[in-house]
Amino acid sequence: MSNNTEALNYDPADPDKMKLPAGTKCGDCRHIYRCKAIFGHVETDTYCDWSPSRFVAQEASNV
């Protein structure tokens, strides 16, 4: 048995809301357009409705 413990990726008060990595918002995720259509998320949201969270940082554009 392992003694390693990991921080929870969700708020125990509302386990359906998965935490995003510290300092990020939904607008930083490459899935924002899908989540806006399915869940009604906006770019400033700080939790993910997918469980486990499917947050994937957007790649920087070469503008």
N, C-alpha and C positions, 0 to 999 in steps of 0.2 A: 504494500500500500504506500502511496506517495504522500508526502507531507506538503507538497507544493499546492498553493492555493492561488487562484486567479481572481481578479476583481470581476464583479458581476458586470455583464454587458447590458444590463437592463435595470430599470428602477423597480425595486420590489413592490412599491406602492402601485405600479401600473406595468406589469410584466409584458404587456403587448407592445410597449414602446422601447425599442432597442436603442441604446446610446450610440451616438456617433463618436469617432475619435475626438479627443480633446481639441478644441479650437476650430472645429469644422462645422459646416452647416450643410443642409441638403443641396444647396446650390453648388457646393464643391464636389458633388458626386456625379459620375457620368450617367447615372440612372435617373436624374432629376426629371426629365421629360416624361418618362414612363410613370414615375410616382405622382407627378402632377395629374396625369390622366386617370390613373387608377385610384389613388387615395386623396387627391386634392391637396397635395403638399405644396408648399411655397418654398422659395429658395432660402428663406430665413429659418426654417424649421431645424430643430436640433436633435430630432429622434427619427428612427427608421421604423416603418411598419412591417418590414420583412423580419422574420425570425429564423435563423440568426440574421443579423444586419448584413445587407449586401452592399454596404458602402464601398465604392471604388473611386479613388480620387481621379478627377478629370486630368487629362494630360494638358500641359501648357501648350497653347496654340502658337504657331510660328508666324506671328503677324508682324 
